[in-house]
Amino acid sequence: MWREYLNVTSIDEALDILSERGVRARLVAGATDLILEIERGVRVGIDTLVDVTRIPGLDQISLDEEGLIHLGPLVTHNHCVASKLIRERALPLAQAAWEVGSPQIRNRGTIAGNLITASPANDTITPLMALGALVTLRSRSQERIIPLQRFYLGVRETVMEPDEMLVDISFPALDSSQLGTFIKLALRRAQAISLVNAAAILTFSDQKSGSQDKHIIEKAVITLGAVAPLIIHTQEAENYLVGRSLDEKTIENAARLAEEASKPIDDVRSSRDYRREMVRVCTLRALRDIASGEVSKAVPEKPVLLWGESNLGTASILNSSSKHSADLSRIDTRINGKEYTFNNGCEKSLLRLLREDAGLIGTKEGCAEGECGACTVFLDGAAVMSCLVPAARAHGAEIITIEGLSKNGDLHPVQQAFIDEGAVQCGYCTPGFIMSAAKLLEERPQPTLEEIQISITGNLCRCTGYYKIISAIESASQMEFEDD
């Protein structure tokens, strides 16, 4: 595990630490991949984590005068899903972000972190490659802008130097002549790694043919993930589409050419032959969606974020940086409205800090990998998996656990509904489900059935009792409505 955790308040401070520590230090934002890699021994020799989540202004999404969209390094997947600009001018990225993990993971995981992890199965790399994204890397001595296409050297390998920080992601916003979409195939609807993913962006020009307008493809981009060591362009399919209209025969031929471009492997999740066939199917679906104009339906207009009523997914700001180590590990935080000071915990997760040091054992450890949701808590207003949050991130933060939901001895409506509806079974997963449901009702007082289902995609019930759980959340929403 790491031995030192630093909360910094400026990019310059982060770059100074990277310059000094070199390969022994890593920047963390969401840390949803890095924490697991360190615990599993995949990343070795890292003794310092530099938390950049308290640097103001790095979670912004903007459109500049040249038509470029910019994503700051702290833009999370849920920031992209919630952004009207991204949904309207970079839809494939919004669709990919919506497919990542669960609401709790999307609240922590950043787009920059997804790119840097450099797995060919990572969902947001594929649409950003199709959009022609650039990444800006900064060190204490230089700044360089690199096309995303040249950012990767191999599986989990990038051109980043140990002293560099990714400070910006930029790409041209789609205009009215362009349509794009993203398709993901996985073994389940949520919390699943892609077997295949595909992004397609087509640029059209209108041409007259007799009395009819024909939509002719001027430019085509189709990128594929999880079917080669790197994200690949299907150049033959792209070239084939140019100059044609998007009829069924054209779609089928382009899909076949995309299949031929893929170079998948056999692994525990899929065979090589199945992946190749699914490349064809995913490309078919993407091009058919573009042809029908149905692409925008893939992301809800008001997505469930588990941010609550007014939270915008923004971290609490620190007045000054803080250092946490075995020798100096004071963590000052606020849990369930009460001030806490901990003098250890630097090398722990937030989950362990809550259970072992705060004595708040309602939050459960199920998988310790961000899969089951039993450890869900609210961190600065947003639902997160506490097993994937370093304990020192709690410094200066506001945390709510299951113990903090009841008020003046009265159970939260969700807690009461779980009792009334018999939704508590073995009980182990119950705190996580209640936390997710409570945040949903704060955000959406009268959710639809689909919104309830989405809100608990990050929570697993080993007793397979989802019907009672869903019924309890529906009942709680009625209780809340009647109280209002």
C-alpha positions in Angstrom: 0.0 0.0 0.0 0.9 3.7 -0.2 2.8 5.3 2.7 2.0 8.9 2.1 -1.2 10.7 0.9 -1.1 14.4 -0.1 -4.2 16.5 -0.7 -3.0 19.4 -2.9 -4.7 22.6 -3.9 -3.0 23.6 -7.1 -1.6 22.0 -10.3 1.8 23.5 -9.6 2.0 21.9 -6.2 1.1 18.5 -7.8 3.7 18.9 -10.5 6.4 19.8 -8.0 5.7 16.6 -6.1 5.7 14.5 -9.3 9.0 16.1 -10.3 10.5 15.3 -6.9 9.1 11.8 -6.4 9.1 10.5 -10.0 7.8 6.9 -10.4 7.1 6.6 -6.7 4.2 9.0 -6.9 0.8 8.8 -8.7 -1.9 11.4 -9.1 -5.3 10.3 -7.9 -8.8 11.6 -8.7 -11.4 8.9 -8.8 -8.8 6.2 -8.1 -11.3 3.5 -8.9 -8.7 1.6 -10.9 -5.5 2.6 -9.2 -6.6 1.6 -5.7 -7.4 -2.0 -6.8 -4.2 -2.2 -8.9 -2.1 -1.3 -5.9 -3.9 -3.7 -3.6 -3.6 -6.5 -6.1 0.1 -5.8 -6.7 -0.4 -4.8 -10.3 1.2 -1.4 -9.6 4.3 -1.7 -7.4 6.8 0.8 -6.1 4.2 3.5 -5.5 4.5 5.0 -2.0 2.9 8.5 -2.5 -0.6 9.3 -3.7 -1.2 12.9 -4.7 -5.0 13.7 -4.5 -5.9 16.5 -7.0 -9.7 16.4 -6.4 -9.5 19.5 -4.2 -8.0 21.8 -6.9 -10.7 24.2 -7.9 -12.0 24.6 -11.4 -10.7 21.3 -12.9 -14.1 19.7 -13.3 -15.4 22.1 -16.0 -16.7 21.3 -19.4 -16.6 24.2 -21.9 -16.8 25.1 -25.6 -14.3 27.6 -26.9 -14.6 30.1 -29.8 -13.0 27.6 -32.2 -15.7 25.0 -31.6 -13.5 22.8 -29.4 -15.0 21.1 -26.3 -12.6 21.0 -23.3 -12.8 18.6 -20.4 -10.9 19.4 -17.3 -8.9 16.5 -15.6 -11.5 16.2 -12.8 -14.5 15.8 -15.2 -16.2 12.6 -14.1 -18.4 10.2 -16.1 -21.5 11.6 -14.5 -20.4 15.2 -15.3 -20.4 14.1 -19.0 -23.7 12.4 -18.7 -25.3 15.4 -17.0 -23.8 17.9 -19.5 -26.2 19.3 -22.1 -23.3 20.4 -24.2 -21.8 16.8 -24.3 -25.2 15.2 -25.0 -25.9 17.6 -27.9 -22.4 18.1 -29.4 -20.6 14.9 -28.4 -23.3 12.3 -27.9 -21.0 9.2 -28.3 -19.0 10.3 -25.3 -22.1 10.8 -23.2 -23.4 7.4 -24.2 -20.0 5.8 -23.3 -19.9 7.6 -20.0 -23.4 6.4 -19.2 -22.3 2.8 -19.7 -19.4 3.0 -17.2 -19.8 1.0 -14.0 -22.6 2.3 -11.8 -23.8 5.7 -10.5 -21.3 5.4 -7.6 -18.4 4.7 -9.9 -19.4 7.4 -12.3 -19.5 9.9 -9.5 -15.8 9.2 -8.7 -14.2 7.9 -11.9 -12.9 10.6 -14.3 -12.6 10.7 -18.1 -8.9 11.5 -17.7 -8.4 8.5 -15.5 -10.2 6.3 -17.9 -7.8 7.4 -20.7 -4.7 7.0 -18.6 -5.6 3.5 -17.4 -5.2 2.6 -21.0 -7.2 -0.6 -21.2 -8.5 -1.2 -24.8 -11.8 -2.2 -23.1 -12.3 1.2 -21.4 -15.4 2.7 -22.8 -14.7 6.4 -23.2 -11.4 6.0 -25.2 -13.3 4.6 -28.2 -15.6 7.7 -28.7 -12.9 10.2 -27.9 -10.7 8.5 -30.5 -13.5 8.8 -33.0 -14.0 12.5 -32.1 -10.3 13.2 -32.8 -9.4 14.1 -29.2 -6.2 15.7 -28.1 -4.7 15.5 -24.6 -2.6 18.2 -23.0 0.2 16.9 -20.7 2.0 19.3 -18.4 5.1 18.9 -16.3 7.2 21.5 -14.4 9.4 22.0 -17.5 7.0 21.7 -20.5 3.5 21.4 -21.9 2.7 19.2 -24.9 -0.4 18.4 -26.8 -0.7 14.9 -28.2 -3.4 13.3 -30.4 -5.2 10.6 -28.5 -4.3 8.3 -31.4 -0.6 8.6 -30.5 -1.1 8.6 -26.7 -1.0 4.8 -26.4 2.0 2.5 -26.8 0.3 -0.7 -25.9 -2.1 -2.3 -23.4 -2.0 -0.1 -20.3 1.0 1.8 -21.7 1.0 5.5 -22.6 3.5 8.2 -23.6 3.1 10.0 -20.3 6.2 10.6 -18.3 6.2 10.1 -14.5 6.4 13.9 -13.9 3.4 14.8 -16.2 -0.2 15.5 -15.4 -3.0 15.3 -18.0 -4.6 18.8 -17.7 -7.0 19.0 -20.6 -8.9 16.8 -23.1 -10.2 18.6 -26.2 -12.0 17.7 -29.4 -14.2 19.3 -32.1 -17.9 19.6 -31.2 -20.1 17.8 -33.6 -22.1 20.1 -35.9 -25.5 19.8 -37.6 -24.1 17.8 -40.5 -22.7 15.1 -38.2 -24.3 12.2 -36.4 -22.6 9.8 -34.1 -23.3 7.0 -31.6 -21.7 4.5 -29.3 -22.6 0.8 -28.8 -21.4 -1.4 -26.0 -21.7 -5.2 -25.7 -21.1 -6.7 -22.3 -22.2 -9.7 -20.2 -24.7 -7.7 -18.2 -26.5 -4.4 -18.3 -24.3 -2.6 -15.7 -21.0 -3.0 -13.9 -19.5 -4.9 -16.8 -16.4 -4.7 -18.9 -16.9 -4.4 -22.7 -16.6 -7.5 -24.8 -16.9 -5.2 -27.8 -17.6 -1.5 -28.1 -17.9 0.7 -31.2 -18.2 4.4 -31.9 -19.3 5.7 -35.3 -19.4 9.3 -36.4 -20.6 10.2 -39.9 -20.5 13.6 -41.7 -23.2 14.1 -44.3 -23.7 16.4 -47.3 -27.1 16.9 -49.0 -27.1 16.3 -52.7 -30.0 16.6 -55.2 -30.9 13.5 -57.2 -33.8 14.4 -59.5 -36.5 15.7 -57.1 -35.1 14.0 -54.0 -32.4 15.0 -51.5 -29.8 12.3 -50.9 -27.8 12.3 -47.7 -24.3 11.4 -48.9 -21.5 10.5 -46.5 -18.6 13.0 -46.8 -16.5 11.5 -43.9 -16.8 8.3 -41.8 -15.1 7.4 -38.6 -15.6 4.0 -36.9 -13.5 3.0 -33.9 -13.5 -0.3 -32.0 -12.6 -1.2 -28.5 -11.8 -4.5 -26.7 -10.9 -6.2 -30.0 -7.2 -5.4 -30.3 -4.3 -4.3 -28.1 -5.3 -0.6 -28.9 -8.4 1.1 -30.0 -8.5 0.7 -33.7 -9.9 2.6 -36.7 -11.7 0.5 -39.3 -10.1 2.2 -42.2 -11.5 0.0 -45.0 -15.1 0.4 -43.7 -14.5 4.2 -43.3 -13.3 4.5 -46.8 -16.1 2.4 -48.2 -18.8 4.6 -46.6 -17.5 7.9 -48.1 -19.6 9.0 -51.1 -22.5 6.6 -50.4 -25.9 7.0 -48.8 -26.6 5.0 -45.7 -28.9 2.3 -47.1 -29.2 -1.2 -45.8 -26.8 -2.8 -48.3 -24.2 -0.1 -47.5 -24.6 -0.7 -43.8 -24.2 -4.5 -44.1 -21.1 -4.2 -46.3 -19.5 -1.6 -43.9 -20.2 -3.9 -40.9 -18.5 -6.8 -42.6 -15.4 -4.7 -43.3 -15.3 -3.6 -39.7 -15.4 -7.2 -38.6 -12.4 -7.9 -40.8 -10.4 -5.1 -39.2 -10.8 -6.5 -35.7 -8.1 -8.7 -34.1 -9.7 -10.0 -30.9 -8.4 -12.7 -28.5 -9.9 -15.6 -26.6 -10.3 -15.0 -22.9 -12.5 -16.0 -20.0 -15.2 -13.5 -21.0 -15.5 -14.4 -24.7 -14.1 -16.3 -27.6 -12.2 -14.6 -30.5 -14.9 -15.8 -33.1 -17.8 -14.4 -31.0 -16.1 -11.0 -30.6 -15.5 -10.8 -34.4 -19.1 -11.6 -35.1 -20.2 -9.0 -32.4 -18.0 -6.4 -34.1 -20.2 -6.9 -37.2 -23.4 -6.7 -35.1 -22.4 -3.7 -33.1 -21.4 -1.8 -36.3 -24.7 -2.8 -37.9 -26.5 -1.4 -34.9 -24.5 1.8 -34.8 -25.0 2.6 -38.5 -28.7 1.6 -38.4 -29.2 3.9 -35.4 -27.6 6.8 -37.3 -29.7 6.1 -40.4 -32.9 6.1 -38.3 -32.0 9.1 -36.2 -32.6 7.2 -33.0 -29.1 7.7 -31.5 -30.2 10.4 -28.9 -32.4 8.0 -27.0 -29.5 6.1 -25.5 -29.0 8.7 -22.7 -31.9 9.9 -20.6 -32.5 13.7 -20.8 -32.5 13.7 -16.9 -30.2 10.9 -16.0 -30.0 9.4 -12.5 -26.8 10.6 -11.0 -27.1 10.0 -7.2 -25.9 13.5 -6.6 -28.9 14.6 -4.7 -31.0 17.7 -5.0 -28.4 20.5 -5.5 -25.0 18.8 -5.5 -23.1 19.2 -8.8 -20.6 16.5 -8.2 -18.0 18.9 -6.9 -15.5 18.1 -4.1 -15.2 20.1 -0.9 -12.5 22.7 -1.2 -9.5 22.8 1.2 -8.0 26.1 2.4 -4.6 24.5 2.3 -2.9 21.3 1.3 -2.6 18.4 3.8 -0.1 15.6 4.3 -1.0 12.2 5.7 1.6 9.5 6.6 2.4 7.0 9.3 4.2 9.8 11.2 1.6 12.6 10.5 -1.8 11.2 9.8 -4.3 13.6 11.3 -7.6 13.4 9.4 -10.2 16.0 10.4 -13.6 15.2 8.9 -17.3 15.5 9.5 -19.4 12.3 9.6 -23.2 12.4 10.1 -23.0 16.0 11.3 -20.4 15.2 13.9 -16.7 16.4 13.9 -14.1 13.6 14.0 -10.4 13.6 14.2 -8.4 10.5 13.4 -4.7 10.1 14.0 -4.1 7.1 11.8 -5.7 5.6 8.7 -3.3 7.0 6.0 -3.0 3.5 4.4 -6.6 2.5 4.7 -9.7 2.9 2.6 -12.5 5.2 3.7 -14.6 2.0 4.4 -12.0 0.7 6.9 -11.7 4.1 8.5 -15.5 4.3 9.1 -15.7 0.8 10.5 -12.4 0.4 12.4 -11.8 4.0 13.7 -15.2 5.7 13.7 -17.0 2.6 14.9 -19.7 3.0 12.3 -20.2 -0.6 11.2 -23.4 -0.1 9.3 -21.4 0.4 6.2 -20.5 -3.1 5.0 -17.6 -4.6 3.1 -18.9 -7.1 0.5 -16.4 -7.3 -2.4 -13.9 -4.5 -1.6 -13.7 -4.0 -5.4 -16.5 -1.5 -6.1 -18.8 -4.2 -7.5 -21.4 -4.9 -4.8 -22.3 -1.4 -3.4 -22.6 -2.6 0.2 -20.2 0.1 1.2 -22.1 3.0 -0.4 -21.8 6.3 1.5 -22.3 10.0 0.6 -19.0 11.9 0.1 -19.5 15.6 -0.3 -23.1 14.9 -1.2 -22.6 12.2 -3.8 -23.0 8.5 -3.5 -19.7 6.6 -3.7 -18.2 3.2 -3.0 -16.2 3.8 0.2 -14.0 0.7 -0.4 -12.4 2.6 -3.4 -11.9 5.9 -1.6 -8.6 6.5 0.3 -9.2 7.3 3.9 -7.3 10.6 3.8 -9.7 11.9 1.2 -12.1 12.3 4.1 -9.9 15.2 5.4 -12.1 18.3 5.3 -15.0 16.4 3.7 -18.6 15.8 4.6 -19.6 12.2 4.9 -23.0 10.6 5.5 -23.3 6.9 6.4 -26.4 4.7 7.0 -26.3 5.7 10.6 -26.8 9.3 9.6 -30.1 8.8 7.7 -32.4 8.7 10.7 -33.4 12.0 12.3 -34.3 12.5 16.0 -35.0 8.8 16.3 -37.2 8.6 13.3 -36.2 6.3 10.5 -35.7 7.6 7.0 -38.7 6.8 4.7 -36.6 4.3 2.8 -35.5 2.5 6.0 -39.1 2.3 7.1 -40.3 1.1 3.7 -37.6 -1.7 3.7 -39.1 -3.0 7.0 -42.7 -2.6 5.9 -42.2 -4.3 2.5 -40.0 -7.1 3.9 -37.1 -6.0 1.7 -34.5 -6.8 4.4 -33.4 -10.4 3.8 -30.0 -11.5 5.0 -29.5 -7.8 5.5 -25.9 -7.6 4.4 -26.5 -5.5 1.3 -29.3 -3.5 2.8 -27.3 -0.4 4.0 -26.0 0.1 0.5 -29.4 -0.2 -1.2 -30.9 2.2 1.3 -28.2 4.7 0.8 -28.6 4.6 -3.0 -32.4 4.8 -2.7 -32.3 7.7 -0.3 -30.0 9.7 -2.6 -32.3 8.9 -5.5 -35.4 10.2 -3.7 -33.5 13.4 -2.8 -32.7 13.8 -6.5 -36.0 12.5 -7.9 -38.8 12.5 -5.3 -41.1 10.4 -7.6 -38.9 8.2 -9.7 -40.1 5.9 -12.4 -39.5 2.2 -12.2 -36.6 2.5 -14.7 -35.0 5.3 -12.6 -35.2 3.1 -9.5 -33.6 0.2 -11.4 -30.8 2.5 -12.6 -30.2 3.9 -9.1 -29.4 0.4 -7.7 -27.3 -0.9 -10.6 -24.3 -0.5 -8.4 -25.8 -2.6 -5.6 -25.9 -6.4 -5.6 -28.3 -8.6 -3.6 -27.0 -12.2 -3.2 -30.4 -13.3 -2.0 -31.8 -12.3 -5.4 -34.6 -10.4 -3.8 -34.8 -7.3 -6.0 -38.6 -7.3 -6.3 -39.1 -6.5 -2.6 -36.3 -3.9 -2.7 -37.8 -2.1 -5.7 -41.3 -2.3 -4.1 -39.8 -0.7 -0.9 -38.3 2.2 -2.9 -41.6 2.8 -4.7 -43.4 2.8 -1.4 -40.8 5.2 0.2 -41.3 7.6 -2.7 -45.1 7.7 -2.0 -44.4 8.3 1.8 -42.1 11.2 0.8 -44.8 12.6 -1.5 -47.5 12.3 1.1 -45.3 14.0 3.7 -44.7 16.9 1.3 
